[in-house]
Amino acid sequence: MSNRTSFVGRQRALALLAQRLDDGGRLASVRGPAGIGKTRLARRFASDWEQVHRGPVWFCELETAGSVLDVLALVGAQLDLPLSSASDALTASDQLGRAMASHGPALLVLDDVDHLLDVVRPFVDRWMSTAPHARFVVTSRARLGVDGEQSIDVPPLEPEEAFVLFVDRARAVRADFSASADDPITTALLAELEGIPLAIELAAARLRVLGAKELLGHLDRRLDILGDAHPGAHVRKATLRGAIASSWDLLNERERQTLARCSVFRGGWSLDAGCAVAGGPSGDATRVIEDLTSLRDRSLLLVEAPRQLPHEARFKLYASVRAYAAEQLELSGERDMMQERHASWFADAGDRYARDAQGATAKEALARLELEADNLVEVHRWSVARAPELAARAALALEPLGRARGPALRTLALLDAAARQLDRSSNTPLRVRVSCASAGIRRLVGQLEEARQDLDLALGLARATGDATVEAYARAALGRLEADRGCLDSARAELEASLDLRASIEGLGADPEALLCLGWVHFLQNRFDDAQTWLERALEGFIAAGSIGGQASAHSNLGSLARRTRRIAASEHHLSRAVELAREATDRRLEVIAHANLGNALRDVGRLDEARRSYEAASSLAGRLGQTPLQAMVDTSLGLLDHAAGNLREARTRLFGALEMHKATKNLRFEALTRARLGILELEAQAIDDAAAHWRVATAIAHAKEPSVEALALVYAGVASFMEGRIGEVSPAFAQARRHHEMQPEPTIGALIAILEAFAELAAAMRAIEAADEDAAVTSLANARLRVERSARSSAHRFAEEIIAARIVGAAIERTTSKLAMLASTARESAGLELGPAARWFRMPGREVVELARHKALRLLLQRLAEARTTCPAEPVTVPDLVVAGWPEERIVASAGARRVYTAMSTLRRMGLRDILVRREDGYLLDPALVVIRR
């Protein structure tokens, strides 16, 4: 009863089969396609049943049976019941039934009954009545058709099970074979084998002479390469071809024709497609449904409810079945006719889906494009040399999917191949559409120069035809590209020209995409009122068109605009809405942008954990899309978040990664911005030479294109001058930065300049320190602090850039204050604080004696501070220690004690110790630079 090789997986199927028979079922049919492992599953179940129920188990292999008497003889042999050769079939059947009944709860397994369904059906029906305690299992590709039959479909192996089976069988033929579950070659090989045990075993057997990579490369001829793995075995069990041929032989002529015709589909198909392609010129739906039902019943066809459209049925062939059916289609002489039908139907369907992807039904349209992507790729493959316009239409149909969900590079390759074949086509509008679509995908993957070449060609073609509609389409695409390249004036000109052309054509109306991009260009040029107007017009246009994705884009841009103009509540509203709409449209690219922009808004109001979650959601989606510029944008934002949080190492890693991606895609605008931010990070890390190098490149890139980026680099160059001691260069650098900022005012850059101009005050303080002018230095330091405090009070929310700038200024103020303290210490070297016995009095240099004899608490506190000044001059005395020192005989609540200390210290300052009594967060101390003379 046991199998000769190890049994792998199938625990769910075994449990389900046992449950069906344990819960009162009498007959279970184990169904599945050729090679799926029905026999092995039945053997394992029979072995388990025998151990659990302790009743007899009869396993009858009917593969070689060819008649009624053969079946009865094989069953009789298993029951050890010789049948008289003179008995007729019914008599013999009844004899077997009575024998089964005498054994009580027994199990009869009839294996491989496909070719004998009509023969076996009446016998099993009679035996179920004669032997009421017996259980029956049959293995076949179709249902037996007996009342009470429970059907169990055997699925392909799970990936983990397939891997275990593959390695086990491979080691049986090559003891040194090894592989890991995450190895890409093994993973790809097992995916091609589709979890079919026979295919896996046959593939493993080929490892006697082939490597896994070589085997994978030969699977395009799977019916030949997965040949005789077990010499001497029946041909049906030895080869995939034999296993499938045995199923083919059981079909009628019409079912064979339908199955062969369905081999032209790739990745599955809908009933409508099946009727149009396989149903003949009339598209006879009734015939196709009947044939598909029969093929499904015989386990030659899979029927699935697709995840994207769960209320619809979708049909699919295993790769091995499709390969065999394709051979039969070739032999029938119908292959070219079926390919033409397939290409024509899917080109028309693709046109509809791509058009609908821009409107109210975008979610469903994208779902259908995703489901039919393999069929559209097949249309392109077959027609690119035969019918280039069909290939172009297939590629254009995939463009919305490549843009929204990826893979973008596959779509680009299809568009480029179609464009090469269309070079001599007279269909100029189609050529323009292909060039513009190619340029749009190139924008997403960062090929900006190549995109410009595509659009120059498209615009030349459009102008040559004098077709204003086509020219408007091309100029709008060119405007979007110029915006990405940072050529904002050129972008605005092209977009305005596109809108003017459309306005001149009756009934055409404004293009919301062009309005959206024009609003974004105004935003980048800091024309915020104009940006608001254009973006709101775009949103209205998208609402009128029912474009959910367009609405998501408009809300995303409006949210970024509100953020830049510090309308925080409006920003969060627009960006949250953008995320919702992008999800509703199932447009992953828009979702990335919306999540990233929402992360920016959350970061700016200090909700850093939420911001990180939003960025990470964007990063995960961007990684799956394979659109490098998007990934770089998200990494730049995460780097800024890390920098604002003070995690300089993590920020440096992210920003350098983003910089490399910007350089690879030649996105100069974002390269300049990222370099400017890296310079700020290196400045805070005291790597001033590295910072200056980044700013030099950023300034060179941004010159005349991005005054705001250039202003940012210049103002921080002034900060670097201060840090390197080139004090005289600080104020000129800030003046130059202000001039650049005034060329294109931008609120964030303006706020940064306002904070960082504190360095001009610090420069004045340093000059005063060098001149030993203590009073002037104190005044300049106070002015520097005031600038930072005023900036913090000017807005309820501070951008991440402002937090970083304030931190850099604060550190510089501390360093300058220390230098001022050193100056004060030097001035007091010849004199110090005189302290009388037990601190009964004190005198500051050049001043009168101050008596403390009548102020016991003040005397004790000053004495404690003087002792600490001697033993630990730089360490403050904590407030609890001062409470004990000042009021040694009292028990005081901590808060009351703290108030007493604060009042006492204020009194000592008024008495003359203001300049030397230093307050720290954790206590008080006398100035370490002060000389204390005890009398």
RAGIUR-V409926 format. One line per field, one symbol per residue. psi: psi as a letter, one per 20 degrees, with the letter a starting at -180 (. if undefined). Layout:
psi: ???
//
This chain:
psi: hqqhrqppbkhggghggggghhjiqhpppoqrrpjikgghghggggggghhgikrqppooojhipirghgghggghhhjlnpppiiqrggggghggghgghiicmrpppopmjgjkghghghghgghhghniiqqppqprirqhkqpjpppoporrqqgggggggggghghhiohjpqqqhjphggghghghikjogghgghghhiihiqrhgggghjiilhhghmbohnpirqhhihqgghghhhgghiqrghhggggghiiiqpjrrrggggghgijrhilohgggggghgghghjkipqpqoqhhmijqqpqqqqhhghgghhghgghijjggghhgggggghggghggghghiibhkhggghghhghjghhhhhggghihhgmhhggghgghhighghghirphhggggggggghhhihjqimghgggggghgghghhghjjmhghhhgghggghggghhijohgggggghghhghghghijmhggghggghhghgghhiopigrqohgggghghhghghjkmhgggggghhggggghghikoggghggghghhghghghjkngghghgghhhggghhghikohghhggggghhggghghjjmhghggggghggggghhhhknghgghgghgghghggghijmhghgggghgghghghghjknhghggghgghhggghghjjmhghghgghgggghgipihmhgghgghghhhhghgghjjmhiigghghggghghhhhmppgggghgghgiihhhhhghghhhghjkngghggghghhghhgghhghiiqhqprghhggghgggghhgghhhghhhhghghhjhirappprpkkhrrpqpjrrqppjhjmgggghghgghhghhggmhipqpqghhhgghhmhjqopqghgghgggggghhghghiijgiiopprhjbqrqphipppop.
//
